[in-house]
Amino acid sequence: MILKNANILDLKTGTVQTGMDIAITGDTITAIGVELHSDDKDYRDMSHRLVTPTFTNGHTHLGMAMMRGYGDDFALQTWLETKIWPFEAKLTSEDIYWASKLSLLENLYSGVGTIVDMYDSVGYVVQAGRELGMKGLYGKGVMDLSGDGDKKLQRFVKDYTTYGNANQRVILAPHSVYTCSESFLKDCLELGTTYGGVLHTHVLETEKEKEDFETAHGMSVVDYFGELGYLDVPLVAAHCVHMTERDINTVKGCPFIPVHNPVSNLKLGSGVAPVGRWLGEGIDFLFGTDSVASNNNQNLIKELQVGTLVAKNAWGPETIGSLDMLRRAFDFGDVLGFNHGGVDVGKKADLICFDLESLHFTPANSLLSALTYSADIGDITDVLIDGEYKVKDRESCFDDEQVRYEVSTRTRRILNEV
């Protein structure tokens, strides 16, 4: 396949290459140049398209799609304890499969090709991801509040062995320091390092979490994770809103990957992550949506725009630039290890095509600016993952109606039970 006459976003230089052909063989970009030819004569004209890598959603809970609009306007802990956890107690594994599929489709249509998830019934979530071709770290979400932590960890090992593969990687995701005991977190670290090699958790999402933990333990959450050994292994750390200067200095140089979830954090009144300090210290990070229960969507373009704006407000308009934020939205640094994050020879053909004839891209004074501040989901014409179309000419390649029906029907059942 050759995408002809494309405008290519070069994340290394922050420039746009025009009139370029992109050759794709199998799942990989094999050549970029002018007047390329293909033996199979499979050409697509991209003269009025901007081609970028797919976005990465660094933190979500795919299986929570049925809770969209259920329990809004509460603080985090009240929201969890009075609305979300009682609803989740009614979910079956099949419910989680259909909910995950809906969330994955929503991610896909905003240009996301890779996700980092945290939820239960990970085998069913992986199944949905595999059917749609969505790459990611599919985290088995675990807590030990109910006293069955050992059983959950045994199940994780089985899930890892049964469902994991190169594109849908099963990892361990202990929920947080306030839902996991110290001994359980130590067990999670040992298993998660052996199986998957990456862990995913929530870190310092709220001021209350920070204050309660420091009162109870006499140390910061980040220092605690350091003592346990979590800062010595790749750790995808969702939120990190209330990191202090000391915390930032502690994680600098560690395989610690914070995730900026601006919309969810604003909606729950949790605050704004110290993005300016991360950039200043060279700490790579990702953007994330969180779940549709706290966001209420899976729109990575919205996260990029809102996240950039709130960071500018907090750290200054000249501190936060479009290119810096776009690199994080696309995982330019490939912190997740999927060989994506750039339109370059040898990279996986995980691509978005944006319509340059859209009103949002007119006039084309700066395509980087347009992507960061004015682009919209409706501007996406095509999404490819591993060289296969998932969205083509703005048409879905999947049966969205069945997914909508299943999620709506199952949601009504649960609402009658809670």
Helices and strands as residue ranges (DSSP letters): E 2-10, E 15-25, E 28-33, E 43-45, E 49-53, E 55-60, G 62-67, H 76-79, I 80-84, H 85-88, H 93-109, E 112-119, H 122-132, E 135-142, H 149-163, E 168-174, H 182-194, E 199-203, H 207-217, H 221-228, G 230-232, E 235-239, H 245-251, E 256-260, H 262-267, H 275-280, E 286-287, H 300-315, H 322-329, E 351-355, G 359-361, H 367-369, I 370-374, G 377-379, E 380-385, E 388-392, E 395-396, H 400-415
